[in-house]
Each structure stands twice: as C-alpha cells, then as structure tokens.
Amino acid sequence: GKNGREGIEQLEKHPQIDLVLMDIMMPEMDGYEAMSLIRKEKKWKNLPMIALTAKAMKEDRKKSLDAGANEYLSKPVEKDKLISLLRVWLYK
C-alpha cells in the first residue's frame, strides 16, 4: 500500500501473507505506527516484518525493532541481503 493504513488493510484482506516489508517513511501513517498496530493484534504477533528506510540513522534501527520489526534494512536495499533475510524468515 501507499501508507501504513493501506498495508494493514491488505493484511486483513489477505490472511495468508507470510511476511511484511514495511517502509518507514510513508505519508499519513508511517511504518513505525503501522508495525506497532500490527503487533497489537494477537493473530499477527509472530508475523515477520522487515523495516526499510532510506535515512539509515543509528536510532532508526532501534526504533524499528522497538515498533515490532524483526529485521531492519537501509535503502538502497542490497538484493542479496534481502533474499537471505527472506530465506531466514520464510523458511523457519
């Protein structure tokens, strides 16, 4: 979705989703808020979430993990790094 709210709507519509790639910088509802709301739902407690941000400040990583992300990647995303993270979280 274009913002966090749309992302949550997609999760509601498609319960078979196995993993979320969450952009942090979004209008309306940012990724931190969206991840926090997702983690409040019992059904999504263990849903893997990978936060993505272009800023890549040291505190962004901590803020992402505190909001509920399992992993954190800075943009531009290294394809190999993303693929290895997807393998880790999708094939547990």
N, CA, C and O atoms as CSV, one atom per row, in Angstrom:
chain,resi,resn,atom,element,x,y,z
A,1,GLY,N,N,0.806,-1.194,0.000
A,1,GLY,CA,C,0.000,0.000,0.000
A,1,GLY,C,C,0.848,1.256,0.000
A,1,GLY,O,O,2.069,1.204,0.153
A,2,LYS,N,N,0.182,2.383,-0.174
A,2,LYS,CA,C,0.879,3.678,-0.218
A,2,LYS,C,C,1.223,4.195,1.175
A,2,LYS,O,O,2.129,5.013,1.339
A,3,ASN,N,N,0.487,3.706,2.181
A,3,ASN,CA,C,0.765,4.128,3.552
A,3,ASN,C,C,0.477,2.977,4.504
A,3,ASN,O,O,-0.025,1.930,4.096
A,4,GLY,N,N,0.796,3.180,5.762
A,4,GLY,CA,C,0.647,2.121,6.749
A,4,GLY,C,C,-0.767,1.596,6.883
A,4,GLY,O,O,-0.983,0.397,7.064
A,5,ARG,N,N,-1.724,2.499,6.795
A,5,ARG,CA,C,-3.134,2.092,6.924
A,5,ARG,C,C,-3.518,1.118,5.809
A,5,ARG,O,O,-4.193,0.118,6.053
A,6,GLU,N,N,-3.076,1.422,4.572
A,6,GLU,CA,C,-3.369,0.529,3.446
A,6,GLU,C,C,-2.686,-0.826,3.636
A,6,GLU,O,O,-3.237,-1.864,3.270
A,7,GLY,N,N,-1.491,-0.805,4.205
A,7,GLY,CA,C,-0.787,-2.059,4.465
A,7,GLY,C,C,-1.551,-2.944,5.432
A,7,GLY,O,O,-1.646,-4.156,5.239
A,8,ILE,N,N,-2.094,-2.331,6.470
A,8,ILE,CA,C,-2.886,-3.087,7.452
A,8,ILE,C,C,-4.162,-3.623,6.805
A,8,ILE,O,O,-4.580,-4.746,7.087
A,9,GLU,N,N,-4.782,-2.817,5.936
A,9,GLU,CA,C,-5.985,-3.283,5.216
A,9,GLU,C,C,-5.657,-4.506,4.364
A,9,GLU,O,O,-6.443,-5.451,4.302
A,10,GLN,N,N,-4.494,-4.487,3.705
A,10,GLN,CA,C,-4.085,-5.629,2.883
A,10,GLN,C,C,-3.888,-6.883,3.737
A,10,GLN,O,O,-4.249,-7.984,3.322
A,11,LEU,N,N,-3.322,-6.712,4.917
A,11,LEU,CA,C,-3.159,-7.858,5.818
A,11,LEU,C,C,-4.515,-8.437,6.215
A,11,LEU,O,O,-4.683,-9.654,6.287
A,12,GLU,N,N,-5.476,-7.554,6.469
A,12,GLU,CA,C,-6.828,-8.008,6.833
A,12,GLU,C,C,-7.460,-8.792,5.687
A,12,GLU,O,O,-8.101,-9.819,5.909
A,13,LYS,N,N,-7.276,-8.302,4.461
A,13,LYS,CA,C,-7.882,-8.932,3.281
A,13,LYS,C,C,-7.197,-10.232,2.890
A,13,LYS,O,O,-7.827,-11.127,2.326
A,14,HIS,N,N,-5.900,-10.335,3.190
A,14,HIS,CA,C,-5.114,-11.489,2.739
A,14,HIS,C,C,-4.405,-12.148,3.923
A,14,HIS,O,O,-3.208,-11.944,4.124
A,15,PRO,N,N,-5.143,-12.936,4.703
A,15,PRO,CA,C,-4.553,-13.533,5.911
A,15,PRO,C,C,-3.414,-14.514,5.618
A,15,PRO,O,O,-2.681,-14.907,6.525
A,16,GLN,N,N,-3.270,-14.907,4.351
A,16,GLN,CA,C,-2.207,-15.856,4.000
A,16,GLN,C,C,-0.840,-15.185,3.835
A,16,GLN,O,O,0.145,-15.870,3.561
A,17,ILE,N,N,-0.762,-13.872,3.994
A,17,ILE,CA,C,0.522,-13.155,3.871
A,17,ILE,C,C,1.502,-13.705,4.906
A,17,ILE,O,O,1.175,-13.831,6.086
A,18,ASP,N,N,2.723,-14.033,4.437
A,18,ASP,CA,C,3.726,-14.664,5.300
A,18,ASP,C,C,4.756,-13.696,5.873
A,18,ASP,O,O,5.418,-14.003,6.864
A,19,LEU,N,N,4.889,-12.523,5.245
A,19,LEU,CA,C,5.943,-11.602,5.661
A,19,LEU,C,C,5.593,-10.195,5.196
A,19,LEU,O,O,4.973,-10.020,4.147
A,20,VAL,N,N,5.989,-9.197,5.973
A,20,VAL,CA,C,5.728,-7.797,5.629
A,20,VAL,C,C,7.058,-7.072,5.434
A,20,VAL,O,O,7.943,-7.135,6.287
A,21,LEU,N,N,7.185,-6.382,4.296
A,21,LEU,CA,C,8.282,-5.434,4.080
A,21,LEU,C,C,7.678,-4.074,4.357
A,21,LEU,O,O,6.803,-3.630,3.614
A,22,MET,N,N,8.121,-3.401,5.404
A,22,MET,CA,C,7.486,-2.152,5.827
A,22,MET,C,C,8.405,-0.967,5.588
A,22,MET,O,O,9.484,-0.861,6.172
A,23,ASP,N,N,7.950,-0.075,4.711
A,23,ASP,CA,C,8.684,1.171,4.504
A,23,ASP,C,C,8.403,2.071,5.701
A,23,ASP,O,O,7.261,2.170,6.150
A,24,ILE,N,N,9.419,2.714,6.208
A,24,ILE,CA,C,9.229,3.581,7.377
A,24,ILE,C,C,8.648,4.936,6.977
A,24,ILE,O,O,7.718,5.431,7.615
A,25,MET,N,N,9.194,5.527,5.929
A,25,MET,CA,C,8.765,6.864,5.524
A,25,MET,C,C,7.558,6.807,4.587
A,25,MET,O,O,7.704,6.664,3.373
A,26,MET,N,N,6.377,6.919,5.165
A,26,MET,CA,C,5.146,6.933,4.374
A,26,MET,C,C,4.263,8.058,4.878
A,26,MET,O,O,4.314,8.420,6.054
A,27,PRO,N,N,3.450,8.613,3.982
A,27,PRO,CA,C,2.520,9.662,4.425
A,27,PRO,C,C,1.392,9.074,5.271
A,27,PRO,O,O,1.177,7.862,5.267
A,28,GLU,N,N,0.701,9.899,5.970
A,28,GLU,CA,C,-0.499,9.542,6.736
A,28,GLU,C,C,-0.181,8.687,7.953
A,28,GLU,O,O,-0.294,9.158,9.084
A,29,MET,N,N,0.214,7.436,7.738
A,29,MET,CA,C,0.614,6.569,8.849
A,29,MET,C,C,1.977,5.993,8.497
A,29,MET,O,O,2.107,5.257,7.519
A,30,ASP,N,N,2.997,6.324,9.288
A,30,ASP,CA,C,4.333,5.829,8.950
A,30,ASP,C,C,4.510,4.369,9.371
A,30,ASP,O,O,3.646,3.779,10.021
A,31,GLY,N,N,5.639,3.815,8.985
A,31,GLY,CA,C,5.903,2.406,9.236
A,31,GLY,C,C,5.984,2.047,10.705
A,31,GLY,O,O,5.578,0.953,11.096
A,32,TYR,N,N,6.508,2.958,11.535
A,32,TYR,CA,C,6.593,2.686,12.973
A,32,TYR,C,C,5.201,2.475,13.561
A,32,TYR,O,O,4.951,1.516,14.291
A,33,GLU,N,N,4.306,3.396,13.222
A,33,GLU,CA,C,2.940,3.316,13.752
A,33,GLU,C,C,2.243,2.056,13.231
A,33,GLU,O,O,1.572,1.351,13.985
A,34,ALA,N,N,2.410,1.781,11.933
A,34,ALA,CA,C,1.771,0.601,11.333
A,34,ALA,C,C,2.283,-0.684,11.988
A,34,ALA,O,O,1.492,-1.570,12.309
A,35,MET,N,N,3.599,-0.791,12.188
A,35,MET,CA,C,4.152,-2.003,12.806
A,35,MET,C,C,3.666,-2.160,14.239
A,35,MET,O,O,3.379,-3.273,14.680
A,36,SER,N,N,3.573,-1.053,14.969
A,36,SER,CA,C,3.074,-1.111,16.352
A,36,SER,C,C,1.638,-1.619,16.392
A,36,SER,O,O,1.281,-2.427,17.250
A,37,LEU,N,N,0.811,-1.139,15.454
A,37,LEU,CA,C,-0.592,-1.580,15.404
A,37,LEU,C,C,-0.681,-3.050,15.017
A,37,LEU,O,O,-1.491,-3.791,15.573
A,38,ILE,N,N,0.140,-3.472,14.076
A,38,ILE,CA,C,0.151,-4.881,13.651
A,38,ILE,C,C,0.518,-5.771,14.842
A,38,ILE,O,O,-0.119,-6.800,15.065
A,39,ARG,N,N,1.524,-5.386,15.591
A,39,ARG,CA,C,1.980,-6.196,16.734
A,39,ARG,C,C,0.952,-6.257,17.865
A,39,ARG,O,O,1.000,-7.168,18.691
A,40,LYS,N,N,0.032,-5.305,17.911
A,40,LYS,CA,C,-1.003,-5.327,18.955
A,40,LYS,C,C,-2.047,-6.412,18.689
A,40,LYS,O,O,-2.751,-6.836,19.605
A,41,GLU,N,N,-2.145,-6.856,17.442
A,41,GLU,CA,C,-3.110,-7.898,17.067
A,41,GLU,C,C,-2.495,-9.269,17.353
A,41,GLU,O,O,-1.411,-9.590,16.867
A,42,LYS,N,N,-3.201,-10.065,18.144
A,42,LYS,CA,C,-2.683,-11.385,18.522
A,42,LYS,C,C,-2.371,-12.251,17.298
A,42,LYS,O,O,-1.376,-12.975,17.278
A,43,LYS,N,N,-3.236,-12.168,16.275
A,43,LYS,CA,C,-3.052,-13.029,15.088
A,43,LYS,C,C,-1.777,-12.689,14.315
A,43,LYS,O,O,-1.295,-13.513,13.538
A,44,TRP,N,N,-1.223,-11.490,14.514
A,44,TRP,CA,C,-0.011,-11.090,13.791
A,44,TRP,C,C,1.213,-11.002,14.704
A,44,TRP,O,O,2.246,-10.451,14.323
A,45,LYS,N,N,1.084,-11.546,15.898
A,45,LYS,CA,C,2.163,-11.451,16.880
A,45,LYS,C,C,3.490,-11.993,16.334
A,45,LYS,O,O,4.555,-11.440,16.610
A,46,ASN,N,N,3.414,-13.079,15.559
A,46,ASN,CA,C,4.630,-13.727,15.052
A,46,ASN,C,C,4.885,-13.485,13.568
A,46,ASN,O,O,5.772,-14.104,12.982
A,47,LEU,N,N,4.112,-12.588,12.959
A,47,LEU,CA,C,4.298,-12.290,11.534
A,47,LEU,C,C,5.640,-11.585,11.330
A,47,LEU,O,O,5.872,-10.526,11.915
A,48,PRO,N,N,6.533,-12.159,10.506
A,48,PRO,CA,C,7.822,-11.496,10.287
A,48,PRO,C,C,7.650,-10.148,9.587
A,48,PRO,O,O,6.913,-10.037,8.607
A,49,MET,N,N,8.337,-9.130,10.098
A,49,MET,CA,C,8.312,-7.805,9.474
A,49,MET,C,C,9.745,-7.311,9.307
A,49,MET,O,O,10.553,-7.361,10.234
A,50,ILE,N,N,10.033,-6.838,8.110
A,50,ILE,CA,C,11.341,-6.253,7.809
A,50,ILE,C,C,11.118,-4.780,7.491
A,50,ILE,O,O,10.398,-4.435,6.554
A,51,ALA,N,N,11.740,-3.930,8.276
A,51,ALA,CA,C,11.606,-2.481,8.092
A,51,ALA,C,C,12.639,-1.996,7.073
A,51,ALA,O,O,13.787,-2.441,7.071
A,52,LEU,N,N,12.207,-1.074,6.206
A,52,LEU,CA,C,13.084,-0.483,5.197
A,52,LEU,C,C,13.083,1.025,5.355
A,52,LEU,O,O,12.024,1.638,5.491
A,53,THR,N,N,14.257,1.623,5.337
A,53,THR,CA,C,14.299,3.084,5.380
A,53,THR,C,C,15.482,3.623,4.604
A,53,THR,O,O,16.531,2.983,4.521
A,54,ALA,N,N,15.305,4.795,4.042
A,54,ALA,CA,C,16.365,5.433,3.263
A,54,ALA,C,C,17.307,6.223,4.163
A,54,ALA,O,O,18.464,6.451,3.809
A,55,LYS,N,N,16.814,6.637,5.323
A,55,LYS,CA,C,17.619,7.500,6.194
A,55,LYS,C,C,18.800,6.775,6.828
A,55,LYS,O,O,19.922,7.282,6.842
A,56,ALA,N,N,18.535,5.591,7.346
A,56,ALA,CA,C,19.559,4.739,7.950
A,56,ALA,C,C,20.367,5.418,9.059
A,56,ALA,O,O,21.595,5.346,9.074
A,57,MET,N,N,19.686,6.058,9.960
A,57,MET,CA,C,20.333,6.604,11.139
A,57,MET,C,C,20.382,5.492,12.181
A,57,MET,O,O,19.542,4.592,12.182
A,58,LYS,N,N,21.360,5.562,13.057
A,58,LYS,CA,C,21.532,4.514,14.058
A,58,LYS,C,C,20.257,4.292,14.886
A,58,LYS,O,O,19.879,3.155,15.166
A,59,GLU,N,N,19.611,5.382,15.266
A,59,GLU,CA,C,18.409,5.249,16.107
A,59,GLU,C,C,17.217,4.670,15.348
A,59,GLU,O,O,16.291,4.151,15.971
A,60,ASP,N,N,17.222,4.750,13.997
A,60,ASP,CA,C,16.126,4.185,13.200
A,60,ASP,C,C,16.019,2.680,13.395
A,60,ASP,O,O,14.920,2.132,13.476
A,61,ARG,N,N,17.166,2.017,13.470
A,61,ARG,CA,C,17.172,0.565,13.644
A,61,ARG,C,C,16.503,0.200,14.969
A,61,ARG,O,O,15.629,-0.666,15.010
A,62,LYS,N,N,16.914,0.861,16.045
A,62,LYS,CA,C,16.339,0.586,17.363
A,62,LYS,C,C,14.845,0.906,17.386
A,62,LYS,O,O,14.040,0.150,17.930
A,63,LYS,N,N,14.493,2.040,16.784
A,63,LYS,CA,C,13.088,2.453,16.744
A,63,LYS,C,C,12.246,1.431,15.967
A,63,LYS,O,O,11.114,1.134,16.349
A,64,SER,N,N,12.811,0.894,14.869
A,64,SER,CA,C,12.101,-0.113,14.067
A,64,SER,C,C,11.906,-1.397,14.866
A,64,SER,O,O,10.812,-1.961,14.887
A,65,LEU,N,N,12.965,-1.856,15.519
A,65,LEU,CA,C,12.875,-3.091,16.302
A,65,LEU,C,C,11.927,-2.901,17.481
A,65,LEU,O,O,11.173,-3.811,17.824
A,66,ASP,N,N,11.961,-1.720,18.104
A,66,ASP,CA,C,11.038,-1.430,19.212
A,66,ASP,C,C,9.581,-1.416,18.742
A,66,ASP,O,O,8.677,-1.772,19.498
A,67,ALA,N,N,9.359,-1.005,17.500
A,67,ALA,CA,C,7.992,-0.936,16.960
A,67,ALA,C,C,7.473,-2.317,16.550
A,67,ALA,O,O,6.282,-2.488,16.289
A,68,GLY,N,N,8.383,-3.304,16.497
A,68,GLY,CA,C,7.924,-4.664,16.197
A,68,GLY,C,C,8.600,-5.328,15.014
A,68,GLY,O,O,8.282,-6.472,14.689
A,69,ALA,N,N,9.529,-4.634,14.360
A,69,ALA,CA,C,10.224,-5.250,13.222
A,69,ALA,C,C,11.136,-6.374,13.713
A,69,ALA,O,O,11.693,-6.305,14.809
A,70,ASN,N,N,11.276,-7.407,12.885
A,70,ASN,CA,C,12.211,-8.491,13.189
A,70,ASN,C,C,13.597,-8.159,12.655
A,70,ASN,O,O,14.613,-8.562,13.220
A,71,GLU,N,N,13.613,-7.415,11.558
A,71,GLU,CA,C,14.869,-7.058,10.891
A,71,GLU,C,C,14.744,-5.635,10.377
A,71,GLU,O,O,13.659,-5.053,10.346
A,72,TYR,N,N,15.885,-5.090,9.974
A,72,TYR,CA,C,15.932,-3.704,9.512
A,72,TYR,C,C,16.926,-3.635,8.348
A,72,TYR,O,O,18.047,-4.133,8.455
A,73,LEU,N,N,16.516,-3.024,7.250
A,73,LEU,CA,C,17.396,-2.835,6.093
A,73,LEU,C,C,17.361,-1.383,5.666
A,73,LEU,O,O,16.308,-0.746,5.688
A,74,SER,N,N,18.518,-0.859,5.274
A,74,SER,CA,C,18.531,0.510,4.761
A,74,SER,C,C,18.497,0.472,3.231
A,74,SER,O,O,18.978,-0.469,2.600
A,75,LYS,N,N,17.911,1.526,2.659
A,75,LYS,CA,C,17.843,1.653,1.202
A,75,LYS,C,C,19.083,2.405,0.721
A,75,LYS,O,O,19.622,3.216,1.475
A,76,PRO,N,N,19.545,2.174,-0.479
A,76,PRO,CA,C,19.046,1.163,-1.411
A,76,PRO,C,C,19.326,-0.234,-0.870
A,76,PRO,O,O,20.415,-0.519,-0.370
A,77,VAL,N,N,18.322,-1.096,-0.982
A,77,VAL,CA,C,18.411,-2.438,-0.421
A,77,VAL,C,C,19.344,-3.294,-1.270
A,77,VAL,O,O,19.225,-3.347,-2.494
A,78,GLU,N,N,20.271,-3.961,-0.595
A,78,GLU,CA,C,21.131,-4.924,-1.286
A,78,GLU,C,C,20.310,-6.185,-1.503
A,78,GLU,O,O,19.834,-6.813,-0.558
A,79,LYS,N,N,20.156,-6.538,-2.777
A,79,LYS,CA,C,19.296,-7.662,-3.148
A,79,LYS,C,C,19.683,-8.951,-2.414
A,79,LYS,O,O,18.818,-9.659,-1.900
A,80,ASP,N,N,20.972,-9.247,-2.370
A,80,ASP,CA,C,21.414,-10.491,-1.729
A,80,ASP,C,C,21.070,-10.516,-0.243
A,80,ASP,O,O,20.679,-11.547,0.305
A,81,LYS,N,N,21.223,-9.365,0.391
A,81,LYS,CA,C,20.908,-9.264,1.817
A,81,LYS,C,C,19.417,-9.491,2.045
A,81,LYS,O,O,19.023,-10.209,2.964
A,82,LEU,N,N,18.585,-8.867,1.192
A,82,LEU,CA,C,17.138,-9.034,1.298
A,82,LEU,C,C,16.754,-10.499,1.088
A,82,LEU,O,O,15.961,-11.050,1.852
A,83,ILE,N,N,17.309,-11.121,0.065
A,83,ILE,CA,C,16.975,-12.516,-0.231
A,83,ILE,C,C,17.361,-13.426,0.930
A,83,ILE,O,O,16.607,-14.328,1.293
A,84,SER,N,N,18.534,-13.189,1.511
A,84,SER,CA,C,18.932,-14.054,2.630
A,84,SER,C,C,18.019,-13.838,3.838
A,84,SER,O,O,17.704,-14.793,4.548
A,85,LEU,N,N,17.589,-12.590,4.082
A,85,LEU,CA,C,16.641,-12.344,5.178
A,85,LEU,C,C,15.301,-13.012,4.914
A,85,LEU,O,O,14.690,-13.577,5.821
A,86,LEU,N,N,14.846,-12.946,3.665
A,86,LEU,CA,C,13.565,-13.594,3.320
A,86,LEU,C,C,13.680,-15.093,3.561
A,86,LEU,O,O,12.753,-15.707,4.090
A,87,ARG,N,N,14.800,-15.686,3.183
A,87,ARG,CA,C,15.004,-17.131,3.427
A,87,ARG,C,C,14.943,-17.444,4.920
A,87,ARG,O,O,14.304,-18.412,5.333
A,88,VAL,N,N,15.609,-16.619,5.724
A,88,VAL,CA,C,15.627,-16.844,7.171
A,88,VAL,C,C,14.204,-16.815,7.732
A,88,VAL,O,O,13.822,-17.695,8.504
A,89,TRP,N,N,13.424,-15.807,7.346
A,89,TRP,CA,C,12.116,-15.611,7.968
A,89,TRP,C,C,10.981,-16.410,7.332
A,89,TRP,O,O,9.969,-16.664,7.985
A,90,LEU,N,N,11.133,-16.809,6.074
A,90,LEU,CA,C,10.054,-17.549,5.420
A,90,LEU,C,C,10.184,-19.057,5.571
A,90,LEU,O,O,9.193,-19.780,5.461
A,91,TYR,N,N,11.387,-19.533,5.820
A,91,TYR,CA,C,11.600,-20.991,5.859
A,91,TYR,C,C,12.068,-21.455,7.221
A,91,TYR,O,O,12.993,-22.259,7.333
A,92,LYS,N,N,11.429,-20.947,8.242
A,92,LYS,CA,C,11.791,-21.328,9.624
A,92,LYS,C,C,11.276,-22.712,9.925
A,92,LYS,O,O,11.473,-23.218,11.030
